[in-house]
Structure formats: structure tokens, C-alpha cells
């Protein structure tokens, strides 16, 4: 038996301060996980249960530490939005994972961006269609180096922020999350069998907005460093 075409290269993310790489299997993203952002997007954080969408694993854009990387403005949009997020990467999987042990499954954390063709997402919402055209553009998931949980523990508080050309556009605290990373893992595992290599974008605070070609985004999460991207 032979492959009829060459096998695709498996997506990987860098591990901080090492030459190690983390292989990516699936990418889950939680929506509206900060109360102010939920209201910003027309939701009700007091009643809304968590919901998730997915990006293709090869939509991730690994961002090395200490460098400004070009990020391509995608086609078919005039309203390309940034969303700063903390990313959790799993080293263990399972089904029906209890909240109390969910963090034992995490390998590490990173700074990420859920870049979104907002005009296409809004159109999909109005037509009751899936979000892939808005959320799954090529390289729409920039992610910085993963910092192992064995080194920093499990961040539950600390500043998360994004600046465009030096002007802060998003700023909040990880403690403002409606659903913690542990709760997200537990909730997801009731619907999917999670596995090593799964990555979770844990939600964005308020202040999301458009970015234009030529602008530079700097995203940071306290304890995880920062990533810098120039939109081209």
C-alpha cells in the first residue's frame, strides 16, 4: 500500500527556549468567553453556555519569540479583525474529563490571535451558515512559543492585551474569563474525545477591531511573552 499523493506536513508549534516542537492535531476555539466581549458581540454572558468552533490545524501561523513576522491580509474581506487570546495545548486526552483534573492534561500555554474576516462571519450569522469563511482563513491563527505548564503552572490571572502600532486596543485580565481553561477542557471532552496535540483558543476580551495592511500588532499575555505581526 502506498500514498497516492505526498503526505501533508503536520503543523507544529515552537516550544519556548528550546528546539522542541509541539505537533498539532485539532484547534478548538471558544466564543464570547469574556463578559464584556460577549456584550460587545450581542450576547448575554449571564445566560449563554460555552460554545466552540474550529480552525484547521494548518491555519496556525507559528510566531518565533523576539521577531516581527509578516502576516498576510486574507482575500475576500474588507474588515479583518484581531482577537487576542491565551492558547492551551494538550499533552493528554480523554473523554468526560472532570474539571478537577482537567489541567493535568495541559502541556503548556502561548499567546495567540484568532484573526477573523468579520464581514464574512457577520454574513454567515445572518444567513445561519457555518463560520469557516470568517474564521478559517489561511494563517488566521498566529501562535507564539508554547511555555510548558511544568515551568509556569496554569495562568488564571494576569494581563492579556493587544496593541496596534503601539496603541492598546484590547486589555483585560485572564481572571475575567467566564469559563476557565479547566472548564473548557471538561466541556469539550463531553462532545469529543480529546487527544494529545489538541489546541484550545480560550477566548478574547472586548475591544476587537479591524487591522489594515502596514499596521503592526503586538499581542501579549502576562507570563507568556508577546508576539509581533506586521500585516502585509
Protein Blocks (a to p, Z undefined) as FASTA:
>chain_A
ZZfbdcddddddddehiabdcddfbdcddehkbfklmmmnopafklmccddddddfklpc
cddehiacdddddehiabdcdddddddddfbgcehiafklmmmmpnbdcdddddddfklm
mmmmmnopafklmmmgghilccdddddfklnopafbdcddddeehiafbdcdfklpmbdf
klmmmmmmmmpccdehiacdebjaehiacddehiacddddehiapaddddZZ
